[in-house]
Amino acid sequence: MGKTIELNDDLVERIEEHCEEDETIEEFLQELVSIYEQEGRFLQEGA
């Protein structure tokens, strides 16, 4: 079961500028989180 998040129009426009052709915002955000995880940022928070 998925969660729904609301994004303001300005943020949506910014994200869409970075999406590749035919890439959805969800796909872009999944890739962004993967990159963030690979950098180890989630593991370092709260340490």
Phi and psi in radians as a Rosetta constraint file:
Dihedral C 1 N 2 CA 2 C 2 CIRCULARHARMONIC -1.567 0.35
Dihedral N 2 CA 2 C 2 N 3 CIRCULARHARMONIC 2.854 0.35
Dihedral C 2 N 3 CA 3 C 3 CIRCULARHARMONIC -1.812 0.35
Dihedral N 3 CA 3 C 3 N 4 CIRCULARHARMONIC 2.659 0.35
Dihedral C 3 N 4 CA 4 C 4 CIRCULARHARMONIC -1.909 0.35
Dihedral N 4 CA 4 C 4 N 5 CIRCULARHARMONIC 2.286 0.35
Dihedral C 4 N 5 CA 5 C 5 CIRCULARHARMONIC -2.116 0.35
Dihedral N 5 CA 5 C 5 N 6 CIRCULARHARMONIC 2.633 0.35
Dihedral C 5 N 6 CA 6 C 6 CIRCULARHARMONIC -1.843 0.35
Dihedral N 6 CA 6 C 6 N 7 CIRCULARHARMONIC 2.351 0.35
Dihedral C 6 N 7 CA 7 C 7 CIRCULARHARMONIC -2.109 0.35
Dihedral N 7 CA 7 C 7 N 8 CIRCULARHARMONIC 2.415 0.35
Dihedral C 7 N 8 CA 8 C 8 CIRCULARHARMONIC -1.268 0.35
Dihedral N 8 CA 8 C 8 N 9 CIRCULARHARMONIC 2.782 0.35
Dihedral C 8 N 9 CA 9 C 9 CIRCULARHARMONIC -1.026 0.35
Dihedral N 9 CA 9 C 9 N 10 CIRCULARHARMONIC -0.641 0.35
Dihedral C 9 N 10 CA 10 C 10 CIRCULARHARMONIC -1.118 0.35
Dihedral N 10 CA 10 C 10 N 11 CIRCULARHARMONIC -0.731 0.35
Dihedral C 10 N 11 CA 11 C 11 CIRCULARHARMONIC -1.182 0.35
Dihedral N 11 CA 11 C 11 N 12 CIRCULARHARMONIC -0.703 0.35
Dihedral C 11 N 12 CA 12 C 12 CIRCULARHARMONIC -1.036 0.35
Dihedral N 12 CA 12 C 12 N 13 CIRCULARHARMONIC -0.774 0.35
Dihedral C 12 N 13 CA 13 C 13 CIRCULARHARMONIC -1.081 0.35
Dihedral N 13 CA 13 C 13 N 14 CIRCULARHARMONIC -0.721 0.35
Dihedral C 13 N 14 CA 14 C 14 CIRCULARHARMONIC -1.112 0.35
Dihedral N 14 CA 14 C 14 N 15 CIRCULARHARMONIC -0.761 0.35
Dihedral C 14 N 15 CA 15 C 15 CIRCULARHARMONIC -1.114 0.35
Dihedral N 15 CA 15 C 15 N 16 CIRCULARHARMONIC -0.785 0.35
Dihedral C 15 N 16 CA 16 C 16 CIRCULARHARMONIC -1.057 0.35
Dihedral N 16 CA 16 C 16 N 17 CIRCULARHARMONIC -0.521 0.35
Dihedral C 16 N 17 CA 17 C 17 CIRCULARHARMONIC -1.134 0.35
Dihedral N 17 CA 17 C 17 N 18 CIRCULARHARMONIC -0.462 0.35
Dihedral C 17 N 18 CA 18 C 18 CIRCULARHARMONIC -1.695 0.35
Dihedral N 18 CA 18 C 18 N 19 CIRCULARHARMONIC -0.239 0.35
Dihedral C 18 N 19 CA 19 C 19 CIRCULARHARMONIC -1.205 0.35
Dihedral N 19 CA 19 C 19 N 20 CIRCULARHARMONIC 2.461 0.35
Dihedral C 19 N 20 CA 20 C 20 CIRCULARHARMONIC -1.345 0.35
Dihedral N 20 CA 20 C 20 N 21 CIRCULARHARMONIC 2.911 0.35
Dihedral C 20 N 21 CA 21 C 21 CIRCULARHARMONIC -0.956 0.35
Dihedral N 21 CA 21 C 21 N 22 CIRCULARHARMONIC 2.291 0.35
Dihedral C 21 N 22 CA 22 C 22 CIRCULARHARMONIC 1.167 0.35
Dihedral N 22 CA 22 C 22 N 23 CIRCULARHARMONIC 0.197 0.35
Dihedral C 22 N 23 CA 23 C 23 CIRCULARHARMONIC -1.584 0.35
Dihedral N 23 CA 23 C 23 N 24 CIRCULARHARMONIC 2.334 0.35
Dihedral C 23 N 24 CA 24 C 24 CIRCULARHARMONIC -1.480 0.35
Dihedral N 24 CA 24 C 24 N 25 CIRCULARHARMONIC 2.860 0.35
Dihedral C 24 N 25 CA 25 C 25 CIRCULARHARMONIC -1.073 0.35
Dihedral N 25 CA 25 C 25 N 26 CIRCULARHARMONIC -0.697 0.35
Dihedral C 25 N 26 CA 26 C 26 CIRCULARHARMONIC -1.052 0.35
Dihedral N 26 CA 26 C 26 N 27 CIRCULARHARMONIC -0.789 0.35
Dihedral C 26 N 27 CA 27 C 27 CIRCULARHARMONIC -1.084 0.35
Dihedral N 27 CA 27 C 27 N 28 CIRCULARHARMONIC -0.730 0.35
Dihedral C 27 N 28 CA 28 C 28 CIRCULARHARMONIC -1.063 0.35
Dihedral N 28 CA 28 C 28 N 29 CIRCULARHARMONIC -0.796 0.35
Dihedral C 28 N 29 CA 29 C 29 CIRCULARHARMONIC -1.165 0.35
Dihedral N 29 CA 29 C 29 N 30 CIRCULARHARMONIC -0.636 0.35
Dihedral C 29 N 30 CA 30 C 30 CIRCULARHARMONIC -1.073 0.35
Dihedral N 30 CA 30 C 30 N 31 CIRCULARHARMONIC -0.756 0.35
Dihedral C 30 N 31 CA 31 C 31 CIRCULARHARMONIC -1.142 0.35
Dihedral N 31 CA 31 C 31 N 32 CIRCULARHARMONIC -0.709 0.35
Dihedral C 31 N 32 CA 32 C 32 CIRCULARHARMONIC -1.091 0.35
Dihedral N 32 CA 32 C 32 N 33 CIRCULARHARMONIC -0.757 0.35
Dihedral C 32 N 33 CA 33 C 33 CIRCULARHARMONIC -1.143 0.35
Dihedral N 33 CA 33 C 33 N 34 CIRCULARHARMONIC -0.697 0.35
Dihedral C 33 N 34 CA 34 C 34 CIRCULARHARMONIC -1.053 0.35
Dihedral N 34 CA 34 C 34 N 35 CIRCULARHARMONIC -0.774 0.35
Dihedral C 34 N 35 CA 35 C 35 CIRCULARHARMONIC -1.094 0.35
Dihedral N 35 CA 35 C 35 N 36 CIRCULARHARMONIC -0.755 0.35
Dihedral C 35 N 36 CA 36 C 36 CIRCULARHARMONIC -1.073 0.35
Dihedral N 36 CA 36 C 36 N 37 CIRCULARHARMONIC -0.733 0.35
Dihedral C 36 N 37 CA 37 C 37 CIRCULARHARMONIC -1.143 0.35
Dihedral N 37 CA 37 C 37 N 38 CIRCULARHARMONIC -0.707 0.35
Dihedral C 37 N 38 CA 38 C 38 CIRCULARHARMONIC -1.106 0.35
Dihedral N 38 CA 38 C 38 N 39 CIRCULARHARMONIC -0.549 0.35
Dihedral C 38 N 39 CA 39 C 39 CIRCULARHARMONIC -1.280 0.35
Dihedral N 39 CA 39 C 39 N 40 CIRCULARHARMONIC -0.226 0.35
Dihedral C 39 N 40 CA 40 C 40 CIRCULARHARMONIC 1.462 0.35
Dihedral N 40 CA 40 C 40 N 41 CIRCULARHARMONIC 0.164 0.35
Dihedral C 40 N 41 CA 41 C 41 CIRCULARHARMONIC -1.125 0.35
Dihedral N 41 CA 41 C 41 N 42 CIRCULARHARMONIC -0.701 0.35
Dihedral C 41 N 42 CA 42 C 42 CIRCULARHARMONIC -1.163 0.35
Dihedral N 42 CA 42 C 42 N 43 CIRCULARHARMONIC -0.590 0.35
Dihedral C 42 N 43 CA 43 C 43 CIRCULARHARMONIC -1.254 0.35
Dihedral N 43 CA 43 C 43 N 44 CIRCULARHARMONIC -0.510 0.35
Dihedral C 43 N 44 CA 44 C 44 CIRCULARHARMONIC -1.461 0.35
Dihedral N 44 CA 44 C 44 N 45 CIRCULARHARMONIC -0.395 0.35
Dihedral C 44 N 45 CA 45 C 45 CIRCULARHARMONIC -1.135 0.35
Dihedral N 45 CA 45 C 45 N 46 CIRCULARHARMONIC 2.379 0.35
Dihedral C 45 N 46 CA 46 C 46 CIRCULARHARMONIC 1.350 0.35
Dihedral N 46 CA 46 C 46 N 47 CIRCULARHARMONIC 0.070 0.35
